[in-house]
Amino acid sequence: MNIINVFDKFIKMIKWIGIASLIGIVGGLSSVIMAIIIKYFPEKNNILLIPIVFFIAGLFVDYFYELKGSGIDRVLKALNINERLTWIKGLLKILLAGTVIAVGGSAGKEGPCVQSSASFADELYRLLKLKNRELVIITGIAGGLGGAFAAPLGTAILACEIIEHENFNYINLLPPIIASVVGYIIFYLITGKKHLFDIYLPYSVHPFDFIWFLLAAFFCSAISYCYIKTYKKIAASFDNLKVPYCIKTLIGGILVAIIDYFVPEVLGLGLELTKDLFFMKFPLELLILILIGKILATSFTVGSGVPGGLVFPSMCVGAISGMIFSSIVGANPIPFIVLGIATSLSASTNAPLGGAVLCTEIFGFDFAVPTSIGAVIGYQITKLETIFKYIRF
């Protein structure tokens, strides 16, 4: 390799670092905006506002169909059919989704952040006349996920796996990692939040836990499969309704408000519920009720067309599943909750490596064994059955 080739590679690397950094800044700021709306919305968790906010969100979807449902799915569809993404609509999706979650809609913040970041990345792709659109979009996805999860390495791998699957190429990791790291740094500098869960979980792995982890992974995978099928069935039912989206989302809002009234634990992102599972005891009957409520509330929220994400609810469903398993067998719930999160995350996204690394990054290396087992089995059980409609295989 001569010095000219080395210099060309260096210039190319610097160019991608610059592009990825810009995308990461947008991804981080998107996460900040979502966090501010969710935290400081004046009528937080007001179930009376849910149908109204859902209806208003549906009005926007009627005029701008890009705002519909899952942000990651929207990005995947645009990539598949070579459709342009516009950042202004990505920003609008953040504002709408943040309000939806703030009043009590069951959705994640990662989807809108991904769409905002990927839309900005697509604008850069066209402005700078770049050649590899897929890599640019992957970088955009990583930038949005990095701030949302406060875990830069796992989210970069997750972004690559969602798009490339078995064709995952390590050569393409540089831009996504840079974007994810920058997105995380921006989010941390502005909000001061260093981790997704600011909690200490005492646990050390025991050799005899292995068999229980295997059984728990199969159990949580089965529930994840039911969650995926339920969401898809409800989303398809809403799609088949021959009415404007504002009516669809109004129906979804009424159903979510009813669920939230009887099972208030399912309100919003599900992060507080997940944290409570680690430190509070719940009766088994209540856990089952919360699980069903969370699955239905998420399906009626995002499935009706309301802007939102699906990954955070998937993790919450996994956490509840792990808690249910530990309650049944009478075991320490902490590792099983973490295992459930990894299982559901990998099952719903078809990204086992990213799911394992992301959950280990969030909860610590002590949980590497349960997260790895859960992620791999979750992927194998639900392979080719993902929560995203437009994912390519």
C-alpha positions in Angstrom: 0.0 0.0 0.0 1.6 3.3 -1.1 1.4 6.6 0.7 -1.1 8.0 -1.8 -3.6 5.2 -1.0 -3.0 5.7 2.8 -3.7 9.5 2.3 -6.9 8.8 0.3 -8.2 6.5 3.0 -7.3 9.1 5.7 -9.2 11.8 3.8 -12.2 9.5 3.4 -12.2 8.6 7.1 -12.0 12.3 8.1 -14.9 13.1 5.7 -17.1 10.4 7.3 -16.2 11.4 10.8 -17.3 15.0 10.0 -20.6 13.8 8.4 -21.3 11.3 11.2 -20.6 14.0 13.8 -23.2 16.4 12.2 -25.7 13.6 12.1 -25.0 12.7 15.7 -25.5 16.3 16.8 -29.0 16.2 15.3 -29.7 12.8 16.8 -28.6 14.0 20.3 -30.7 17.2 20.0 -33.7 15.2 18.9 -33.4 13.1 22.1 -33.1 16.2 24.2 -36.2 17.8 22.7 -38.2 14.6 23.3 -36.9 14.4 26.9 -37.9 18.0 27.6 -41.4 17.6 26.2 -42.0 14.4 28.1 -40.6 15.8 31.4 -42.1 19.3 31.4 -45.4 18.9 29.5 -47.9 20.8 31.8 -50.7 18.1 31.6 -48.5 15.0 32.0 -50.3 11.6 32.1 -53.7 13.2 31.8 -55.8 10.4 30.3 -58.6 12.9 29.5 -56.3 14.5 26.9 -55.2 11.3 25.3 -58.1 11.1 22.7 -57.7 14.8 21.9 -54.0 14.6 21.4 -54.3 11.4 19.4 -56.9 13.1 17.2 -54.7 16.1 16.6 -51.8 13.8 15.8 -54.0 12.0 13.3 -54.9 15.3 11.6 -51.2 15.8 10.9 -50.8 12.2 9.7 -53.7 12.8 7.2 -51.7 15.7 5.6 -48.2 14.2 6.1 -48.3 10.4 6.0 -44.5 10.4 6.9 -45.6 11.1 10.4 -47.5 7.9 10.8 -46.5 5.3 13.4 -43.0 4.0 14.0 -40.1 6.2 13.0 -37.8 3.3 12.4 -40.4 1.7 10.1 -40.7 4.9 8.2 -37.0 5.1 7.6 -36.8 1.5 6.5 -39.7 2.1 4.0 -38.0 5.1 2.6 -34.7 3.2 2.2 -36.5 0.2 0.5 -38.4 2.3 -2.1 -35.7 5.0 -2.5 -38.1 7.7 -1.1 -36.7 11.0 0.1 -36.8 11.8 3.9 -37.2 15.4 4.9 -35.8 16.7 8.2 -38.6 19.2 8.9 -41.1 16.3 9.0 -38.7 14.4 11.3 -38.7 17.4 13.6 -42.5 17.6 13.6 -42.7 13.9 14.4 -40.5 14.5 17.5 -42.9 17.3 18.7 -46.0 15.2 18.1 -44.6 12.0 19.6 -43.3 13.8 22.7 -46.7 15.2 23.4 -48.4 11.8 22.8 -46.1 10.1 25.3 -46.4 13.0 27.8 -50.1 12.7 28.0 -50.0 8.9 28.5 -49.7 7.3 25.1 -47.7 4.0 25.2 -44.8 4.5 22.8 -41.1 4.9 22.6 -39.0 8.0 22.0 -36.3 6.2 19.9 -38.4 6.0 16.7 -39.1 9.7 16.2 -35.4 10.5 17.2 -34.3 8.0 14.5 -36.5 9.5 11.9 -35.3 13.0 12.7 -31.7 12.0 12.6 -32.0 9.7 9.5 -34.0 12.5 7.7 -31.2 14.9 8.3 -28.7 12.3 7.1 -30.7 11.8 3.9 -30.7 15.6 3.4 -26.9 15.5 3.7 -26.7 12.6 1.3 -28.4 14.6 -1.4 -26.7 17.9 -0.6 -23.2 16.5 -0.6 -23.9 14.0 -3.4 -22.7 11.1 -1.4 -22.6 7.6 -2.9 -23.6 5.1 -0.2 -27.1 6.0 0.9 -27.6 2.8 3.0 -24.5 3.7 5.1 -25.7 7.3 5.5 -29.1 6.0 6.7 -27.5 3.5 9.1 -25.5 6.4 10.5 -28.7 8.4 10.9 -30.4 5.6 12.8 -27.3 5.2 15.1 -27.3 9.0 15.8 -30.9 8.9 16.9 -30.5 5.7 19.0 -27.3 6.9 20.7 -28.9 9.7 22.6 -32.2 7.9 23.2 -30.5 4.9 24.9 -27.4 6.6 26.2 -25.4 3.6 25.0 -23.3 4.5 22.0 -21.6 1.1 21.1 -24.7 -1.1 21.4 -26.9 1.3 19.4 -24.3 1.6 16.6 -24.3 -2.2 16.2 -28.1 -2.3 16.5 -28.4 0.2 13.7 -26.2 -1.9 11.4 -28.0 -5.1 12.2 -31.5 -3.6 11.6 -30.5 -2.7 8.1 -27.9 -5.4 7.1 -28.8 -8.5 9.3 -26.5 -11.4 8.4 -24.7 -9.1 5.9 -23.5 -6.9 8.8 -20.2 -5.5 7.7 -17.7 -4.3 10.3 -16.1 -2.0 7.8 -19.3 0.1 8.0 -19.1 0.6 11.7 -17.0 3.8 11.9 -19.7 6.3 10.8 -22.5 4.8 13.0 -20.2 4.6 16.0 -19.2 8.2 15.6 -22.8 9.4 15.2 -23.9 7.3 18.1 -21.1 8.6 20.4 -21.8 12.2 19.4 -25.5 11.8 19.9 -24.9 10.4 23.4 -22.4 13.2 24.3 -24.9 15.9 23.2 -27.7 14.3 25.2 -25.5 13.9 28.3 -24.0 17.5 28.1 -27.5 19.1 27.9 -29.5 16.8 30.2 -26.8 15.6 32.6 -28.2 12.1 32.2 -25.4 9.6 31.8 -27.3 6.3 31.7 -30.7 5.2 30.6 -31.3 3.8 34.1 -29.5 5.6 36.9 -29.7 2.7 39.3 -27.3 0.2 40.9 -28.2 -3.5 40.4 -26.3 -5.9 42.7 -25.8 -9.2 41.0 -23.0 -11.7 40.3 -23.6 -14.6 37.9 -23.8 -18.2 39.3 -23.0 -21.3 37.2 -26.3 -22.9 38.2 -28.2 -19.9 36.8 -27.5 -21.1 33.3 -30.4 -23.6 33.0 -32.8 -21.0 34.4 -31.6 -18.4 32.0 -32.3 -20.8 29.1 -35.8 -21.5 30.3 -36.5 -17.8 31.0 -35.3 -16.9 27.5 -37.7 -19.3 25.9 -40.5 -18.0 28.1 -39.8 -14.4 27.3 -39.3 -15.2 23.6 -42.8 -16.7 23.5 -44.3 -13.6 25.0 -42.3 -11.4 22.6 -43.7 -13.4 19.7 -47.2 -12.8 21.0 -46.5 -9.1 21.4 -45.2 -8.8 17.8 -48.2 -10.7 16.4 -50.7 -8.7 18.5 -49.2 -5.4 17.4 -49.2 -6.4 13.7 -52.8 -7.7 13.9 -54.1 -4.5 15.5 -52.0 -2.2 13.2 -53.4 -4.1 10.1 -57.0 -3.7 11.5 -56.5 0.0 11.7 -55.0 0.2 8.3 -58.0 -1.6 6.9 -60.4 1.0 8.3 -61.7 3.2 5.5 -61.7 6.4 7.5 -59.3 9.3 7.8 -56.3 8.8 10.1 -57.7 11.3 12.6 -60.6 9.0 13.2 -58.3 6.0 13.5 -56.1 7.7 16.0 -59.2 9.0 17.9 -60.4 5.4 18.3 -56.9 4.4 19.4 -56.8 7.2 21.9 -60.1 6.3 23.5 -59.0 2.7 23.8 -55.6 3.7 25.3 -57.4 6.1 27.8 -59.6 3.2 29.0 -56.6 0.9 29.4 -54.6 3.7 31.2 -57.6 4.3 33.6 -57.7 0.7 34.8 -53.9 -0.1 34.5 -52.1 3.3 35.0 -48.7 1.5 35.1 -48.7 1.2 31.3 -48.7 5.0 30.8 -45.9 6.6 28.7 -42.5 5.2 27.9 -42.4 2.5 30.5 -39.0 3.4 31.9 -40.4 4.2 35.4 -42.3 0.9 35.4 -39.2 -1.0 34.4 -37.2 0.7 37.2 -40.0 -0.1 39.7 -39.8 -3.8 38.7 -36.2 -4.0 40.0 -37.0 -2.7 43.5 -40.7 -3.3 44.1 -42.7 -6.5 44.5 -45.8 -7.0 42.3 -48.4 -9.7 42.7 -48.3 -12.2 39.8 -51.8 -11.4 38.8 -51.0 -7.7 38.6 -47.9 -8.4 36.5 -50.0 -10.4 34.0 -52.5 -7.5 33.9 -49.8 -4.9 33.3 -48.2 -7.1 30.6 -51.5 -7.4 28.7 -52.2 -3.7 29.2 -48.8 -2.6 27.9 -49.0 -4.8 24.8 -52.5 -3.5 24.0 -51.8 0.1 24.8 -48.7 0.1 22.6 -50.6 -1.6 19.8 -53.5 0.9 20.0 -51.1 3.9 20.2 -48.5 3.2 17.4 -50.8 0.8 15.5 -53.5 3.4 15.1 -51.0 5.6 13.3 -50.0 7.9 16.1 -46.3 8.9 15.9 -44.1 6.9 18.3 -41.5 4.2 18.8 -41.8 0.5 19.3 -38.4 -0.4 20.9 -38.9 1.1 24.4 -42.3 -0.6 24.8 -40.6 -3.9 23.6 -38.0 -3.6 26.3 -40.8 -2.9 28.9 -42.7 -6.0 27.8 -39.5 -8.0 28.1 -38.9 -6.6 31.6 -42.4 -7.6 32.7 -42.0 -11.0 31.2 -38.7 -11.6 33.0 -40.4 -10.5 36.3 -43.3 -12.9 35.7 -40.9 -15.8 35.1 -38.9 -15.0 38.3 -42.1 -14.8 40.3 -43.2 -18.2 39.0 -39.9 -20.0 39.9 -39.3 -17.9 43.0 -35.9 -16.6 41.9 -34.0 -13.3 42.2 -35.9 -11.1 39.7 -33.0 -8.8 38.7 -31.1 -11.0 36.2 -34.4 -12.2 34.7 -35.7 -8.7 34.2 -32.5 -7.8 32.4 -32.6 -11.1 30.4 -36.2 -10.3 29.4 -35.3 -6.9 28.1 -32.5 -8.3 26.0 -34.7 -11.1 24.7 -37.6 -8.9 23.7 -35.3 -6.2 22.2 -33.5 -8.8 20.0 -36.7 -10.6 19.1 -38.6 -7.5 18.0 -35.6 -6.0 16.0 -34.0 -9.2 14.8 -30.7 -7.8 16.1 -29.1 -10.3 18.6 -25.6 -8.9 18.7 -26.8 -5.3 19.1 -29.4 -6.4 21.6 -26.8 -8.2 23.8 -24.2 -5.4 23.6 -26.8 -2.7 24.2 -28.2 -4.4 27.3 -24.8 -5.2 28.7 -23.8 -1.6 28.1 -26.9 -0.3 29.9 -26.8 -2.7 32.9 -23.1 -3.6 33.3 -20.8 -6.5 32.4 -22.1 -8.6 35.3 -25.2 -9.2 33.2 -23.3 -10.3 30.0 -24.4 -13.9 30.5 -28.2 -13.4 30.8 -28.2 -10.7 28.1 -26.3 -12.9 25.7 -28.5 -15.9 26.2 -31.7 -13.9 26.0 -30.6 -12.0 22.9 -29.6 -15.1 20.9 -32.6 -17.2 21.8 -35.0 -14.3 21.3 -33.6 -13.9 17.8 -33.7 -17.6 17.0 -37.3 -18.0 18.2 -38.8 -15.1 16.3 -36.4 -15.0 13.4 -38.1 -13.4 10.3 -40.9 -12.2 12.5 -40.1 -8.7 13.5 -42.1 -5.8 14.9 -41.1 -3.6 11.9 -43.2 -4.0 8.7 -40.6 -2.8 6.3 -37.5 -4.6 7.5 -35.6 -6.4 4.7 -34.5 -10.1 5.0 
